[in-house]
Amino acid sequence: MNILITGGVGFIGTNAAVYFSKNKNNLITIVDNFSRKEVDKNALFFKKYYPKIKILKCDVADTDKYFEEIEKADVIIHLAGQTAVTTSIKDPSKDFQFNIFSTFKLLETVRNYNPQAIFIYSSTNKVYGDLSNHKFKKNLKEKNYQDICHADGIDESENIDFISPYGCSKGAADLYCLDYGRVYNMNTVVFRQSCIYGPFQFGV
C-alpha cells in the first residue's frame, strides 16, 4: 500500500510512519516543510532506522512538487499544519495559510487526480469551543473529572463552535474535508483529537 503522510516528521506523523512501516508491503512517503523546531531529529531517526521511508522537504500547498506521490497514494494522512492556539493568535494569516489553504489545495489535487484515495485529516477538539454546555464534577475516588451531562463523552452530534484563529482554521479545514466526502464522494475521514502526547513530540 502506498501511504502519503503530510507533516510526517512531526509528532503524530513520525508515530504513524513507524506504525505503518511494520507492514513490509507499505511504501511510505513523508512531505514536510520542517518548520517546527527540532523535527529534524525525527528525520534523522528515520534515516537511521527506517531508510526506506521517502522524505520530501516542501510545503504541503506546493502539490506540484510531490504530485506523483499524491497520484499513486492509496492512503493520504494529512497531519501538516500550524498546531498552536497561541501561535495562531500572534500570526493568524500564517495560521490560515498553513491550515485552510494548504488543506484546500491538497483536497483539490486529490479530487482531480486520485479521488479514490482514503484521505484522513487530523482535526482538533478546539472545533467544539469552550464546551460551556458541559458540567463537570470531581471524582475524588478515581481522581478525575466526570462530565455530568455527557457520561459517554462527545460524539458526532456535538455542536461545533470555533474559538481562536486556530479553532477557526482547523474547523474550516475539517468541514472542507467532510464536505468533499459528501459532494465529491471522496473517501474522507476526520479525527478530532484532544490533547494527545507521546514519543517524538517537541512542545513549545
N, C-alpha and C positions, 0 to 999 in steps of 0.2 A: 504494500500500500504506500502511495506517495503522500506524505504529510508535510504541509507547509505551516510553519509556526512564525507569526509575526511577533516582534518583541521577544524573540526566542532566547536571548541571553539574559533576559530579566528573570525575576524570581519564579513566577509561575511557568514561564517558557522553559527554563532550564529543567525544572522538575518534570514537565510534560515530555520534553525531549528524551530525558533519561528513561522515563517510564516506557515510552513507545519504542525506544531502542532495544528493549528486552526481546522484542519480536524481530528476528533477523531479516524477515521479509519486508520490514518497513524501511522506506527510504525517506530520510528526514532532511528538510531544508529549513534553515532559520534565516529570517530577514530582521535586521535590527539596525538602528542608526547609532547605537552605543551612546545615547545622550544621557543616560542615567549613570551617576557616579559608581564606579567600581565594578560595573558589569563586565568589564574586560577580563576580570578574574574568572567569571563563568565561561567566557570564550576560551580562555587558556585551559580551563578544566576539560572542555570538550576536545580541544586539540590533543590533550594528553591521553584522555581515557576513551573518547568517542570520536576518533579521527574520521569516521565515515560520515558524520553529520556535516552537511554543507552549510557554511555561514556566509551570508551576503550582507555587506555593510551598506545600507542605503535607507532612505526614508520610505515608509510604507506607502505614502502618496505617490511615490515615483514608480508606479506599477510597470512602466515600460522597462525598467531596469531588472525586473525579475518576472517578466511576463511569461516566459516559458515554464517557470515553476508554478505559476497560477494556473496555466492552461492544462498542465498534466496532474495537478493535485487531486487526490481522492477526498482528502480532508484538509480544510483550512482552519487553523486555530488562531483566531485574531486576538492577540493579547497586547499589541503595541498601543501606546498612548501615554498621555500625561496622567499621573496617578495620584496626585496630592491635592486636597482641598485648598491648603494654604498657598500652594503654587498657583492654582487657578485664580485665586483672589488677587495675587500680585500681578499676574500676566494673563488675563482672560483671553486675549487674542491668540496667544500661543496654545492655550488650552483648547480653544475652538479648532485651530488648525490641526492639532495632533489627534483630537478625539472625534470630532464630527467630520471634518473634511477628509481626513485620511481614511476613515471607515467608509464614507460615501464613495470615495474614489475606488477603493478595493471592491466594494459591493458591485459597483457598476462594471468593473472589469470582469468580475466573476459572472455576473448576469449575462454579459455579452459573449464570453468566451468559454466558460465552464460552469453553466448553471446547475449541473447535476451534482457538483461537489457538495459535500457536507460542510457547512460554514458555521463555526462555533464562535460566539462572541462573548468576551469576558466583560460583563457589566458590573454593577455595584449596588449595595444596599442603599446608597445615597439617593437613588431614584425615588425612595419612599419618604424622603423628607425627615421631619423630626418625630414621626410616628406619635403625634400628640393624642391620637385616639386610643392608644395603648396605656394600660395601667399596670404598674409593676409592684410586687411586694417582695421583701427579702425573706428568703427561706433560710433560717439560721441553722437548721439541721443539715441541709445539703450545701450550705454556704454559697448560695447563688440567688439570682433574682428570677422570679417567675411572672409571666405575663398573665394577669388575672382574666382578661377577656379573650385571649388567643392562646389557649393552652397548647395547641398543636403547632404553634409558630405561624409564620407568614406564608401564605400561598399565593397563587397567581391572581386571586381576586382582590388582593390588597391594592388600594388606590395609590397611584404614584403622585408625587408632589416634589418636583425638583427644587432643591435648595443648594445654593452656591453655584458659581460658574462650572465647577467640576460636576456637580449633580446634573446641571443642565446639559453639558456636553456629552456626558456618558449616557444620560437618559435619552437624548435625541438620537444618538448612535444606536442605542438599544432598540428604540422604536423603529428606526430605519431598518434594522436587521429583521425584526419581526414582520414589518410590512412588506419587505421584499419577499419574504416567505409567502405571505398571503397573495400579493399582487402578481408576482412573477413565478410563483410555485417553486421557489428555491428551497433548498434544504437547510434553513437557518435555525439555529438554536441559541438561546441567550441564557447565560448563567448570571444571576445577581448575587454576587458573593459578599460575605460580610467579615471584615477584619481577619483575613487569613494570614498565616505566618508559617515559617518553616525554613529549611535549609536553602542556601543560595540567595537569601534575601539581604539586601543592603538598604536599611532605612535612612530617612533624612531627619 
